[in-house]
Amino acid sequence: MKLTPDILSPLTLRWSQMLIAYDFTIIHSPGKKIQNADTLSSFPLETPETDIPSPPEVLFLEELHNPPVKADKISQATLRDSILSRVLNWILKGWPGSAKEFRIFYLKRHEIAVHKNCLLWGNRVVIREVLRGRV
């Protein structure tokens, strides 16, 4: 039986304090004897790629019975708008090193998502100024 050394790392000390309440014996098993576990950890099961489920706010947008503006109109307006089309492109392909004139979007770049070429900020849809009067 091997005793606990006098000087321990904080992690080892926490484990030893937690495990002192139990009576157990640690036995080392070489990897050659537990090949199944070694194989499973080295070669995990491949999972098929699935579509990422839409967040609830996207479902709400799509299931609104009489929306003032439909997603396809917002998408077309976004693609025609010089600012929003660039933001859409950067969200999909990566942001440039600095975008001073797009600072408001750059600061929220991790919060903005894209669904059917519509920009979403949380549960809000980013709408071009032309369509804002209809909303």
A tleap script that builds the chain and sets N, CA, C and O, in Angstrom:
source leaprc.protein.ff14SB
mol = sequence {
  NMET LYS LEU THR PRO ASP ILE LEU SER PRO
  LEU THR LEU ARG TRP SER GLN MET LEU ILE
  ALA TYR ASP PHE THR ILE ILE HIE SER PRO
  GLY LYS LYS ILE GLN ASN ALA ASP THR LEU
  SER SER PHE PRO LEU GLU THR PRO GLU THR
  ASP ILE PRO SER PRO PRO GLU VAL LEU PHE
  LEU GLU GLU LEU HIE ASN PRO PRO VAL LYS
  ALA ASP LYS ILE SER GLN ALA THR LEU ARG
  ASP SER ILE LEU SER ARG VAL LEU ASN TRP
  ILE LEU LYS GLY TRP PRO GLY SER ALA LYS
  GLU PHE ARG ILE PHE TYR LEU LYS ARG HIE
  GLU ILE ALA VAL HIE LYS ASN CYS LEU LEU
  TRP GLY ASN ARG VAL VAL ILE ARG GLU VAL
  LEU ARG GLY ARG CVAL
}
set mol.1.N position { 0.846 -1.178 0.000 }
set mol.1.CA position { 0.000 0.000 0.000 }
set mol.1.C position { 0.884 1.231 0.000 }
set mol.1.O position { 1.840 1.320 0.771 }
set mol.2.N position { 0.564 2.181 -0.865 }
set mol.2.CA position { 1.338 3.411 -0.984 }
set mol.2.C position { 0.642 4.520 -0.203 }
set mol.2.O position { -0.564 4.714 -0.355 }
set mol.3.N position { 1.375 5.242 0.623 }
set mol.3.CA position { 0.814 6.321 1.422 }
set mol.3.C position { 0.763 7.613 0.623 }
set mol.3.O position { 1.476 7.783 -0.366 }
set mol.4.N position { -0.092 8.514 1.070 }
set mol.4.CA position { -0.201 9.819 0.436 }
set mol.4.C position { 1.036 10.640 0.772 }
set mol.4.O position { 1.426 10.694 1.939 }
set mol.5.N position { 1.663 11.278 -0.203 }
set mol.5.CA position { 2.862 12.075 0.088 }
set mol.5.C position { 2.533 13.297 0.953 }
set mol.5.O position { 1.378 13.713 1.040 }
set mol.6.N position { 3.569 13.869 1.593 }
set mol.6.CA position { 3.382 15.024 2.477 }
set mol.6.C position { 2.978 16.278 1.705 }
set mol.6.O position { 2.181 17.072 2.204 }
set mol.7.N position { 3.506 16.470 0.513 }
set mol.7.CA position { 3.199 17.653 -0.287 }
set mol.7.C position { 2.326 17.213 -1.460 }
set mol.7.O position { 2.717 16.362 -2.259 }
set mol.8.N position { 1.125 17.816 -1.545 }
set mol.8.CA position { 0.176 17.454 -2.599 }
set mol.8.C position { -0.207 18.671 -3.423 }
set mol.8.O position { -0.184 19.804 -2.941 }
set mol.9.N position { -0.556 18.417 -4.661 }
set mol.9.CA position { -1.129 19.494 -5.470 }
set mol.9.C position { -2.548 19.748 -4.953 }
set mol.9.O position { -3.151 18.849 -4.366 }
set mol.10.N position { -3.085 20.937 -5.155 }
set mol.10.CA position { -4.449 21.222 -4.673 }
set mol.10.C position { -5.497 20.244 -5.207 }
set mol.10.O position { -6.426 19.874 -4.490 }
set mol.11.N position { -5.349 19.835 -6.448 }
set mol.11.CA position { -6.311 18.897 -7.027 }
set mol.11.C position { -6.239 17.544 -6.325 }
set mol.11.O position { -7.268 16.973 -5.964 }
set mol.12.N position { -5.029 17.036 -6.132 }
set mol.12.CA position { -4.853 15.755 -5.455 }
set mol.12.C position { -5.347 15.834 -4.020 }
set mol.12.O position { -5.936 14.879 -3.516 }
set mol.13.N position { -5.116 16.951 -3.363 }
set mol.13.CA position { -5.578 17.139 -1.993 }
set mol.13.C position { -7.106 17.096 -1.923 }
set mol.13.O position { -7.665 16.462 -1.027 }
set mol.14.N position { -7.787 17.766 -2.862 }
set mol.14.CA position { -9.255 17.733 -2.877 }
set mol.14.C position { -9.777 16.315 -3.095 }
set mol.14.O position { -10.718 15.881 -2.430 }
set mol.15.N position { -9.159 15.599 -4.030 }
set mol.15.CA position { -9.584 14.225 -4.290 }
set mol.15.C position { -9.358 13.346 -3.071 }
set mol.15.O position { -10.225 12.551 -2.710 }
set mol.16.N position { -8.203 13.481 -2.437 }
set mol.16.CA position { -7.921 12.633 -1.272 }
set mol.16.C position { -8.872 12.951 -0.126 }
set mol.16.O position { -9.284 12.038 0.590 }
set mol.17.N position { -9.236 14.226 0.072 }
set mol.17.CA position { -10.185 14.580 1.128 }
set mol.17.C position { -11.577 14.037 0.825 }
set mol.17.O position { -12.290 13.614 1.735 }
set mol.18.N position { -11.962 14.047 -0.432 }
set mol.18.CA position { -13.279 13.544 -0.803 }
set mol.18.C position { -13.338 12.018 -0.682 }
set mol.18.O position { -14.344 11.464 -0.238 }
set mol.19.N position { -12.262 11.349 -1.078 }
set mol.19.CA position { -12.271 9.885 -1.121 }
set mol.19.C position { -11.919 9.231 0.208 }
set mol.19.O position { -12.037 8.013 0.340 }
set mol.20.N position { -11.488 10.018 1.200 }
set mol.20.CA position { -11.095 9.441 2.486 }
set mol.20.C position { -12.275 8.774 3.194 }
set mol.20.O position { -12.074 7.912 4.049 }
set mol.21.N position { -13.486 9.160 2.850 }
set mol.21.CA position { -14.677 8.582 3.473 }
set mol.21.C position { -14.966 7.167 2.976 }
set mol.21.O position { -15.809 6.479 3.552 }
set mol.22.N position { -14.297 6.724 1.937 }
set mol.22.CA position { -14.568 5.424 1.340 }
set mol.22.C position { -13.416 4.466 1.596 }
set mol.22.O position { -12.267 4.879 1.756 }
set mol.23.N position { -13.745 3.173 1.631 }
set mol.23.CA position { -12.737 2.128 1.768 }
set mol.23.C position { -12.605 1.464 0.396 }
set mol.23.O position { -13.527 0.787 -0.059 }
set mol.24.N position { -11.479 1.654 -0.250 }
set mol.24.CA position { -11.303 1.126 -1.595 }
set mol.24.C position { -9.836 0.782 -1.836 }
set mol.24.O position { -8.944 1.219 -1.109 }
set mol.25.N position { -9.621 -0.006 -2.868 }
set mol.25.CA position { -8.275 -0.365 -3.295 }
set mol.25.C position { -8.159 -0.031 -4.773 }
set mol.25.O position { -9.012 -0.420 -5.572 }
set mol.26.N position { -7.114 0.684 -5.136 }
set mol.26.CA position { -6.884 1.041 -6.533 }
set mol.26.C position { -5.978 -0.008 -7.147 }
set mol.26.O position { -4.908 -0.309 -6.617 }
set mol.27.N position { -6.411 -0.558 -8.262 }
set mol.27.CA position { -5.626 -1.568 -8.963 }
set mol.27.C position { -5.361 -1.052 -10.368 }
set mol.27.O position { -6.286 -0.652 -11.076 }
set mol.28.N position { -4.104 -1.062 -10.767 }
set mol.28.CA position { -3.741 -0.619 -12.110 }
set mol.28.C position { -3.942 -1.766 -13.087 }
set mol.28.O position { -3.474 -2.879 -12.846 }
set mol.29.N position { -4.627 -1.503 -14.177 }
set mol.29.CA position { -4.784 -2.481 -15.247 }
set mol.29.C position { -4.111 -1.918 -16.485 }
set mol.29.O position { -4.483 -0.842 -16.953 }
set mol.30.N position { -3.123 -2.628 -17.024 }
set mol.30.CA position { -2.453 -2.127 -18.224 }
set mol.30.C position { -3.431 -2.044 -19.402 }
set mol.30.O position { -4.403 -2.795 -19.476 }
set mol.31.N position { -3.153 -1.124 -20.305 }
set mol.31.CA position { -4.009 -0.911 -21.460 }
set mol.31.C position { -4.180 -2.150 -22.320 }
set mol.31.O position { -5.197 -2.292 -23.000 }
set mol.32.N position { -3.201 -3.052 -22.304 }
set mol.32.CA position { -3.298 -4.279 -23.099 }
set mol.32.C position { -4.459 -5.157 -22.642 }
set mol.32.O position { -5.023 -5.918 -23.429 }
set mol.33.N position { -4.814 -5.042 -21.351 }
set mol.33.CA position { -5.886 -5.882 -20.814 }
set mol.33.C position { -7.275 -5.273 -21.001 }
set mol.33.O position { -8.280 -5.971 -20.859 }
set mol.34.N position { -7.340 -3.996 -21.315 }
set mol.34.CA position { -8.642 -3.347 -21.501 }
set mol.34.C position { -8.697 -2.693 -22.883 }
set mol.34.O position { -8.877 -1.482 -23.009 }
set mol.35.N position { -8.542 -3.507 -23.892 }
set mol.35.CA position { -8.479 -3.009 -25.265 }
set mol.35.C position { -9.792 -2.393 -25.730 }
set mol.35.O position { -9.784 -1.465 -26.539 }
set mol.36.N position { -10.913 -2.892 -25.235 }
set mol.36.CA position { -12.202 -2.331 -25.660 }
set mol.36.C position { -12.302 -0.864 -25.293 }
set mol.36.O position { -12.688 -0.040 -26.121 }
set mol.37.N position { -11.959 -0.532 -24.060 }
set mol.37.CA position { -12.036 0.862 -23.619 }
set mol.37.C position { -11.062 1.727 -24.406 }
set mol.37.O position { -11.385 2.857 -24.772 }
set mol.38.N position { -9.878 1.202 -24.667 }
set mol.38.CA position { -8.884 1.961 -25.415 }
set mol.38.C position { -9.363 2.205 -26.846 }
set mol.38.O position { -9.196 3.301 -27.379 }
set mol.39.N position { -9.948 1.198 -27.457 }
set mol.39.CA position { -10.454 1.332 -28.821 }
set mol.39.C position { -11.607 2.322 -28.883 }
set mol.39.O position { -11.661 3.156 -29.787 }
set mol.40.N position { -12.525 2.236 -27.936 }
set mol.40.CA position { -13.677 3.134 -27.939 }
set mol.40.C position { -13.266 4.583 -27.741 }
set mol.40.O position { -13.870 5.485 -28.322 }
set mol.41.N position { -12.241 4.814 -26.924 }
set mol.41.CA position { -11.818 6.198 -26.711 }
set mol.41.C position { -11.027 6.729 -27.900 }
set mol.41.O position { -11.044 7.931 -28.166 }
set mol.42.N position { -10.342 5.858 -28.610 }
set mol.42.CA position { -9.542 6.302 -29.756 }
set mol.42.C position { -10.376 6.471 -31.019 }
set mol.42.O position { -10.078 7.330 -31.849 }
set mol.43.N position { -11.406 5.668 -31.167 }
set mol.43.CA position { -12.240 5.699 -32.361 }
set mol.43.C position { -13.705 5.866 -31.966 }
set mol.43.O position { -14.452 4.887 -31.947 }
set mol.44.N position { -14.123 7.085 -31.654 }
set mol.44.CA position { -15.523 7.278 -31.258 }
set mol.44.C position { -16.467 7.004 -32.423 }
set mol.44.O position { -16.089 7.114 -33.590 }
set mol.45.N position { -17.675 6.651 -32.090 }
set mol.45.CA position { -18.695 6.351 -33.082 }
set mol.45.C position { -19.026 7.600 -33.881 }
set mol.45.O position { -19.263 8.663 -33.308 }
set mol.46.N position { -19.042 7.476 -35.197 }
set mol.46.CA position { -19.385 8.620 -36.034 }
set mol.46.C position { -20.881 8.881 -35.928 }
set mol.46.O position { -21.697 7.962 -35.995 }
set mol.47.N position { -21.215 10.137 -35.764 }
set mol.47.CA position { -22.626 10.505 -35.711 }
set mol.47.C position { -22.983 11.217 -37.003 }
set mol.47.O position { -22.220 12.054 -37.484 }
set mol.48.N position { -24.132 10.891 -37.565 }
set mol.48.CA position { -24.520 11.556 -38.817 }
set mol.48.C position { -24.810 13.031 -38.560 }
set mol.48.O position { -25.345 13.402 -37.516 }
set mol.49.N position { -24.445 13.863 -39.536 }
set mol.49.CA position { -24.717 15.290 -39.405 }
set mol.49.C position { -26.208 15.524 -39.587 }
set mol.49.O position { -26.834 14.991 -40.503 }
set mol.50.N position { -26.752 16.321 -38.706 }
set mol.50.CA position { -28.164 16.663 -38.799 }
set mol.50.C position { -28.290 18.172 -38.859 }
set mol.50.O position { -27.365 18.904 -38.506 }
set mol.51.N position { -29.426 18.615 -39.303 }
set mol.51.CA position { -29.673 20.052 -39.332 }
set mol.51.C position { -29.733 20.582 -37.916 }
set mol.51.O position { -30.276 19.940 -37.017 }
set mol.52.N position { -29.174 21.751 -37.732 }
set mol.52.CA position { -29.232 22.390 -36.429 }
set mol.52.C position { -30.663 22.858 -36.218 }
set mol.52.O position { -31.224 23.552 -37.067 }
set mol.53.N position { -31.261 22.479 -35.082 }
set mol.53.CA position { -32.647 22.905 -34.880 }
set mol.53.C position { -32.748 24.419 -34.774 }
set mol.53.O position { -31.868 25.082 -34.226 }
set mol.54.N position { -33.820 24.942 -35.301 }
set mol.54.CA position { -34.030 26.385 -35.273 }
set mol.54.C position { -34.376 26.833 -33.864 }
set mol.54.O position { -35.097 26.136 -33.150 }
set mol.55.N position { -33.874 27.982 -33.461 }
set mol.55.CA position { -34.262 28.499 -32.157 }
set mol.55.C position { -35.743 28.877 -32.157 }
set mol.55.O position { -36.317 29.113 -33.220 }
set mol.56.N position { -36.367 28.936 -30.979 }
set mol.56.CA position { -37.808 29.200 -30.918 }
set mol.56.C position { -38.227 30.500 -31.587 }
set mol.56.O position { -39.316 30.574 -32.156 }
set mol.57.N position { -37.373 31.540 -31.530 }
set mol.57.CA position { -37.777 32.806 -32.135 }
set mol.57.C position { -37.891 32.696 -33.654 }
set mol.57.O position { -38.685 33.415 -34.262 }
set mol.58.N position { -37.119 31.819 -34.273 }
set mol.58.CA position { -37.228 31.619 -35.719 }
set mol.58.C position { -38.551 30.930 -36.032 }
set mol.58.O position { -39.227 31.284 -36.998 }
set mol.59.N position { -38.917 29.952 -35.222 }
set mol.59.CA position { -40.191 29.276 -35.434 }
set mol.59.C position { -41.350 30.252 -35.274 }
set mol.59.O position { -42.330 30.187 -36.015 }
set mol.60.N position { -41.237 31.150 -34.311 }
set mol.60.CA position { -42.275 32.153 -34.110 }
set mol.60.C position { -42.403 33.032 -35.348 }
set mol.60.O position { -43.512 33.346 -35.781 }
set mol.61.N position { -41.270 33.427 -35.915 }
set mol.61.CA position { -41.275 34.273 -37.108 }
set mol.61.C position { -41.955 33.555 -38.271 }
set mol.61.O position { -42.728 34.163 -39.011 }
set mol.62.N position { -41.673 32.282 -38.430 }
set mol.62.CA position { -42.217 31.541 -39.560 }
set mol.62.C position { -43.679 31.156 -39.372 }
set mol.62.O position { -44.392 30.967 -40.357 }
set mol.63.N position { -44.139 31.035 -38.139 }
set mol.63.CA position { -45.490 30.560 -37.898 }
set mol.63.C position { -46.492 31.673 -37.631 }
set mol.63.O position { -47.655 31.397 -37.336 }
set mol.64.N position { -46.072 32.893 -37.727 }
set mol.64.CA position { -46.992 34.005 -37.554 }
set mol.64.C position { -48.000 33.960 -38.703 }
set mol.64.O position { -47.601 33.899 -39.866 }
set mol.65.N position { -49.291 33.989 -38.396 }
set mol.65.CA position { -50.322 33.784 -39.423 }
set mol.65.C position { -50.356 34.894 -40.470 }
set mol.65.O position { -50.345 34.604 -41.667 }
set mol.66.N position { -50.397 36.126 -40.057 }
set mol.66.CA position { -50.439 37.243 -41.002 }
set mol.66.C position { -49.309 38.217 -40.688 }
set mol.66.O position { -49.551 39.296 -40.148 }
set mol.67.N position { -48.075 37.842 -41.024 }
set mol.67.CA position { -46.975 38.756 -40.707 }
set mol.67.C position { -47.056 40.011 -41.578 }
set mol.67.O position { -47.451 39.935 -42.741 }
set mol.68.N position { -46.684 41.160 -41.019 }
set mol.68.CA position { -46.709 42.387 -41.819 }
set mol.68.C position { -45.729 42.326 -42.987 }
set mol.68.O position { -45.974 42.918 -44.038 }
set mol.69.N position { -44.625 41.613 -42.804 }
set mol.69.CA position { -43.633 41.432 -43.865 }
set mol.69.C position { -43.196 39.978 -43.807 }
set mol.69.O position { -42.912 39.460 -42.727 }
set mol.70.N position { -43.140 39.324 -44.938 }
set mol.70.CA position { -42.732 37.920 -44.977 }
set mol.70.C position { -41.216 37.805 -45.070 }
set mol.70.O position { -40.528 38.741 -45.478 }
set mol.71.N position { -40.707 36.621 -44.676 }
set mol.71.CA position { -39.266 36.387 -44.633 }
set mol.71.C position { -38.610 36.580 -45.997 }
set mol.71.O position { -37.491 37.088 -46.064 }
set mol.72.N position { -39.275 36.188 -47.088 }
set mol.72.CA position { -38.657 36.338 -48.410 }
set mol.72.C position { -38.483 37.807 -48.792 }
set mol.72.O position { -37.503 38.161 -49.448 }
set mol.73.N position { -39.423 38.667 -48.388 }
set mol.73.CA position { -39.282 40.111 -48.658 }
set mol.73.C position { -38.133 40.695 -47.834 }
set mol.73.O position { -37.364 41.518 -48.329 }
set mol.74.N position { -38.024 40.264 -46.577 }
set mol.74.CA position { -36.926 40.741 -45.723 }
set mol.74.C position { -35.594 40.283 -46.298 }
set mol.74.O position { -34.622 41.038 -46.310 }
set mol.75.N position { -35.555 39.040 -46.775 }
set mol.75.CA position { -34.337 38.499 -47.372 }
set mol.75.C position { -33.928 39.294 -48.612 }
set mol.75.O position { -32.759 39.648 -48.766 }
set mol.76.N position { -34.884 39.572 -49.493 }
set mol.76.CA position { -34.585 40.349 -50.703 }
set mol.76.C position { -34.089 41.744 -50.352 }
set mol.76.O position { -33.133 42.241 -50.949 }
set mol.77.N position { -34.743 42.373 -49.382 }
set mol.77.CA position { -34.337 43.723 -48.973 }
set mol.77.C position { -32.958 43.708 -48.328 }
set mol.77.O position { -32.171 44.635 -48.523 }
set mol.78.N position { -32.661 42.667 -47.566 }
set mol.78.CA position { -31.345 42.546 -46.932 }
set mol.78.C position { -30.261 42.401 -47.984 }
set mol.78.O position { -29.206 43.026 -47.876 }
set mol.79.N position { -30.506 41.585 -49.001 }
set mol.79.CA position { -29.512 41.377 -50.053 }
set mol.79.C position { -29.313 42.625 -50.914 }
set mol.79.O position { -28.227 42.827 -51.457 }
set mol.80.N position { -30.349 43.468 -51.048 }
set mol.80.CA position { -30.230 44.706 -51.830 }
set mol.80.C position { -29.567 45.831 -51.041 }
set mol.80.O position { -28.988 46.743 -51.632 }
set mol.81.N position { -29.646 45.779 -49.730 }
set mol.81.CA position { -29.096 46.843 -48.895 }
set mol.81.C position { -27.575 46.707 -48.818 }
set mol.81.O position { -27.063 45.626 -48.525 }
set mol.82.N position { -26.852 47.798 -49.080 }
set mol.82.CA position { -25.384 47.727 -49.115 }
set mol.82.C position { -24.793 47.391 -47.747 }
set mol.82.O position { -23.799 46.669 -47.670 }
set mol.83.N position { -25.376 47.894 -46.687 }
set mol.83.CA position { -24.834 47.639 -45.344 }
set mol.83.C position { -25.205 46.236 -44.874 }
set mol.83.O position { -24.333 45.461 -44.481 }
set mol.84.N position { -26.497 45.908 -44.912 }
set mol.84.CA position { -26.942 44.615 -44.392 }
set mol.84.C position { -26.403 43.443 -45.206 }
set mol.84.O position { -26.142 42.376 -44.652 }
set mol.85.N position { -26.233 43.630 -46.515 }
set mol.85.CA position { -25.688 42.537 -47.326 }
set mol.85.C position { -24.237 42.248 -46.948 }
set mol.85.O position { -23.816 41.091 -46.939 }
set mol.86.N position { -23.476 43.291 -46.638 }
set mol.86.CA position { -22.087 43.074 -46.205 }
set mol.86.C position { -22.043 42.402 -44.839 }
set mol.86.O position { -21.223 41.513 -44.609 }
set mol.87.N position { -22.929 42.825 -43.927 }
set mol.87.CA position { -22.997 42.201 -42.601 }
set mol.87.C position { -23.377 40.727 -42.741 }
set mol.87.O position { -22.788 39.870 -42.081 }
set mol.88.N position { -24.347 40.430 -43.587 }
set mol.88.CA position { -24.757 39.051 -43.839 }
set mol.88.C position { -23.583 38.221 -44.351 }
set mol.88.O position { -23.355 37.106 -43.880 }
set mol.89.N position { -22.850 38.755 -45.298 }
set mol.89.CA position { -21.687 38.066 -45.854 }
set mol.89.C position { -20.632 37.819 -44.779 }
set mol.89.O position { -20.060 36.731 -44.716 }
set mol.90.N position { -20.369 38.808 -43.940 }
set mol.90.CA position { -19.357 38.660 -42.887 }
set mol.90.C position { -19.780 37.648 -41.838 }
set mol.90.O position { -18.938 36.924 -41.306 }
set mol.91.N position { -21.063 37.584 -41.532 }
set mol.91.CA position { -21.525 36.603 -40.553 }
set mol.91.C position { -21.327 35.193 -41.099 }
set mol.91.O position { -20.956 34.284 -40.356 }
set mol.92.N position { -21.573 35.010 -42.383 }
set mol.92.CA position { -21.440 33.691 -42.991 }
set mol.92.C position { -19.993 33.301 -43.260 }
set mol.92.O position { -19.639 32.128 -43.146 }
set mol.93.N position { -19.144 34.282 -43.619 }
set mol.93.CA position { -17.783 33.957 -44.055 }
set mol.93.C position { -16.680 34.459 -43.135 }
set mol.93.O position { -15.515 34.114 -43.332 }
set mol.94.N position { -17.016 35.260 -42.141 }
set mol.94.CA position { -16.009 35.785 -41.225 }
set mol.94.C position { -15.849 37.287 -41.368 }
set mol.94.O position { -15.943 37.844 -42.462 }
set mol.95.N position { -15.608 37.920 -40.242 }
set mol.95.CA position { -15.499 39.380 -40.197 }
set mol.95.C position { -14.096 39.838 -40.551 }
set mol.95.O position { -13.129 39.123 -40.286 }
set mol.96.N position { -13.966 41.026 -41.148 }
set mol.96.CA position { -12.633 41.576 -41.417 }
set mol.96.C position { -11.991 42.020 -40.096 }
set mol.96.O position { -12.654 42.086 -39.060 }
set mol.97.N position { -10.706 42.319 -40.155 }
set mol.97.CA position { -9.979 42.736 -38.955 }
set mol.97.C position { -10.597 43.934 -38.269 }
set mol.97.O position { -10.735 43.942 -37.045 }
set mol.98.N position { -10.967 44.930 -39.020 }
set mol.98.CA position { -11.631 46.092 -38.432 }
set mol.98.C position { -12.699 46.582 -39.397 }
set mol.98.O position { -12.495 46.627 -40.610 }
set mol.99.N position { -13.822 46.943 -38.837 }
set mol.99.CA position { -14.930 47.464 -39.637 }
set mol.99.C position { -15.500 48.663 -38.885 }
set mol.99.O position { -16.546 48.567 -38.243 }
set mol.100.N position { -14.799 49.792 -38.974 }
set mol.100.CA position { -15.170 50.967 -38.176 }
set mol.100.C position { -16.555 51.485 -38.514 }
set mol.100.O position { -17.314 51.839 -37.612 }
set mol.101.N position { -16.904 51.537 -39.800 }
set mol.101.CA position { -18.215 52.058 -40.176 }
set mol.101.C position { -19.346 51.091 -39.824 }
set mol.101.O position { -20.515 51.477 -39.839 }
set mol.102.N position { -19.010 49.840 -39.508 }
set mol.102.CA position { -20.001 48.833 -39.135 }
set mol.102.C position { -19.865 48.461 -37.657 }
set mol.102.O position { -20.184 47.342 -37.256 }
set mol.103.N position { -19.391 49.405 -36.862 }
set mol.103.CA position { -19.078 49.138 -35.455 }
set mol.103.C position { -20.280 48.591 -34.686 }
set mol.103.O position { -20.131 47.678 -33.874 }
set mol.104.N position { -21.459 49.138 -34.933 }
set mol.104.CA position { -22.655 48.690 -34.208 }
set mol.104.C position { -22.934 47.204 -34.459 }
set mol.104.O position { -23.356 46.490 -33.550 }
set mol.105.N position { -22.700 46.744 -35.679 }
set mol.105.CA position { -22.889 45.332 -35.997 }
set mol.105.C position { -21.713 44.500 -35.493 }
set mol.105.O position { -21.891 43.377 -35.020 }
set mol.106.N position { -20.507 45.063 -35.601 }
set mol.106.CA position { -19.308 44.343 -35.181 }
set mol.106.C position { -19.366 44.018 -33.689 }
set mol.106.O position { -18.968 42.928 -33.278 }
set mol.107.N position { -19.854 44.948 -32.881 }
set mol.107.CA position { -19.938 44.721 -31.438 }
set mol.107.C position { -20.948 43.628 -31.093 }
set mol.107.O position { -20.833 42.981 -30.052 }
set mol.108.N position { -21.922 43.425 -31.951 }
set mol.108.CA position { -22.953 42.415 -31.708 }
set mol.108.C position { -22.787 41.194 -32.613 }
set mol.108.O position { -23.718 40.402 -32.758 }
set mol.109.N position { -21.623 41.037 -33.216 }
set mol.109.CA position { -21.415 39.986 -34.213 }
set mol.109.C position { -21.644 38.579 -33.662 }
set mol.109.O position { -22.025 37.682 -34.414 }
set mol.110.N position { -21.418 38.369 -32.358 }
set mol.110.CA position { -21.628 37.042 -31.778 }
set mol.110.C position { -23.097 36.805 -31.422 }
set mol.110.O position { -23.490 35.682 -31.109 }
set mol.111.N position { -23.894 37.856 -31.472 }
set mol.111.CA position { -25.313 37.747 -31.132 }
set mol.111.C position { -26.194 37.665 -32.377 }
set mol.111.O position { -27.372 37.324 -32.281 }
set mol.112.N position { -25.634 37.972 -33.533 }
set mol.112.CA position { -26.416 38.011 -34.773 }
set mol.112.C position { -26.359 36.642 -35.449 }
set mol.112.O position { -25.292 36.042 -35.580 }
set mol.113.N position { -27.522 36.163 -35.872 }
set mol.113.CA position { -27.614 34.885 -36.579 }
set mol.113.C position { -28.268 35.127 -37.934 }
set mol.113.O position { -28.817 36.199 -38.190 }
set mol.114.N position { -28.202 34.120 -38.793 }
set mol.114.CA position { -28.797 34.209 -40.127 }
set mol.114.C position { -29.765 33.048 -40.302 }
set mol.114.O position { -29.446 31.903 -39.981 }
set mol.115.N position { -30.943 33.357 -40.811 }
set mol.115.CA position { -31.923 32.324 -41.151 }
set mol.115.C position { -32.611 32.757 -42.438 }
set mol.115.O position { -33.259 33.803 -42.478 }
set mol.116.N position { -32.471 31.956 -43.487 }
set mol.116.CA position { -33.057 32.264 -44.807 }
set mol.116.C position { -32.658 33.662 -45.277 }
set mol.116.O position { -33.493 34.424 -45.762 }
set mol.117.N position { -31.385 33.986 -45.130 }
set mol.117.CA position { -30.824 35.294 -45.508 }
set mol.117.C position { -31.466 36.465 -44.768 }
set mol.117.O position { -31.426 37.599 -45.245 }
set mol.118.N position { -32.050 36.197 -43.618 }
set mol.118.CA position { -32.567 37.254 -42.743 }
set mol.118.C position { -31.641 37.339 -41.538 }
set mol.118.O position { -31.267 36.316 -40.965 }
set mol.119.N position { -31.278 38.541 -41.158 }
set mol.119.CA position { -30.431 38.735 -39.992 }
set mol.119.C position { -31.295 38.739 -38.737 }
set mol.119.O position { -32.298 39.450 -38.664 }
set mol.120.N position { -30.898 37.943 -37.756 }
set mol.120.CA position { -31.619 37.866 -36.491 }
set mol.120.C position { -30.698 38.316 -35.371 }
set mol.120.O position { -29.541 37.901 -35.304 }
set mol.121.N position { -31.208 39.157 -34.505 }
set mol.121.CA position { -30.472 39.584 -33.319 }
set mol.121.C position { -31.316 39.175 -32.124 }
set mol.121.O position { -32.258 39.871 -31.746 }
set mol.122.N position { -30.970 38.037 -31.532 }
set mol.122.CA position { -31.797 37.478 -30.473 }
set mol.122.C position { -33.132 37.066 -31.059 }
set mol.122.O position { -33.184 36.278 -32.004 }
set mol.123.N position { -34.221 37.601 -30.498 }
set mol.123.CA position { -35.537 37.271 -31.041 }
set mol.123.C position { -36.079 38.381 -31.936 }
set mol.123.O position { -37.277 38.443 -32.212 }
set mol.124.N position { -35.182 39.256 -32.386 }
set mol.124.CA position { -35.562 40.357 -33.276 }
set mol.124.C position { -35.031 40.110 -34.680 }
set mol.124.O position { -33.991 39.478 -34.866 }
set mol.125.N position { -35.758 40.615 -35.654 }
set mol.125.CA position { -35.325 40.533 -37.048 }
set mol.125.C position { -34.760 41.892 -37.435 }
set mol.125.O position { -35.392 42.922 -37.202 }
set mol.126.N position { -33.566 41.892 -38.027 }
set mol.126.CA position { -32.957 43.142 -38.493 }
set mol.126.C position { -33.591 43.464 -39.842 }
set mol.126.O position { -33.425 42.725 -40.812 }
set mol.127.N position { -34.322 44.580 -39.890 }
set mol.127.CA position { -35.088 44.936 -41.088 }
set mol.127.C position { -34.541 46.219 -41.695 }
set mol.127.O position { -34.229 47.175 -40.985 }
set mol.128.N position { -34.430 46.224 -43.006 }
set mol.128.CA position { -33.973 47.392 -43.753 }
set mol.128.C position { -34.952 48.548 -43.544 }
set mol.128.O position { -36.150 48.335 -43.358 }
set mol.129.N position { -34.429 49.761 -43.579 }
set mol.129.CA position { -35.242 50.952 -43.297 }
set mol.129.C position { -36.471 51.056 -44.194 }
set mol.129.O position { -37.511 51.552 -43.761 }
set mol.130.N position { -36.365 50.597 -45.433 }
set mol.130.CA position { -37.479 50.679 -46.379 }
set mol.130.C position { -38.702 49.908 -45.864 }
set mol.130.O position { -39.837 50.337 -46.072 }
set mol.131.N position { -38.475 48.783 -45.199 }
set mol.131.CA position { -39.580 47.937 -44.744 }
set mol.131.C position { -40.042 48.259 -43.325 }
set mol.131.O position { -41.047 47.708 -42.876 }
set mol.132.N position { -39.351 49.120 -42.618 }
set mol.132.CA position { -39.687 49.383 -41.215 }
set mol.132.C position { -41.061 50.009 -41.050 }
set mol.132.O position { -41.704 49.800 -40.021 }
set mol.133.N position { -41.525 50.757 -42.018 }
set mol.133.CA position { -42.849 51.365 -41.925 }
set mol.133.C position { -43.968 50.338 -41.934 }
set mol.133.O position { -45.055 50.605 -41.420 }
set mol.134.N position { -43.722 49.173 -42.506 }
set mol.134.CA position { -44.740 48.127 -42.599 }
set mol.134.C position { -44.805 47.271 -41.340 }
set mol.134.O position { -45.748 46.502 -41.152 }
set mol.135.N position { -43.806 47.407 -40.484 }
set mol.135.CA position { -43.751 46.557 -39.281 }
set mol.135.C position { -44.377 47.267 -38.110 }
set mol.135.O position { -44.427 46.717 -37.009 }
savepdb mol mol.pdb
quit
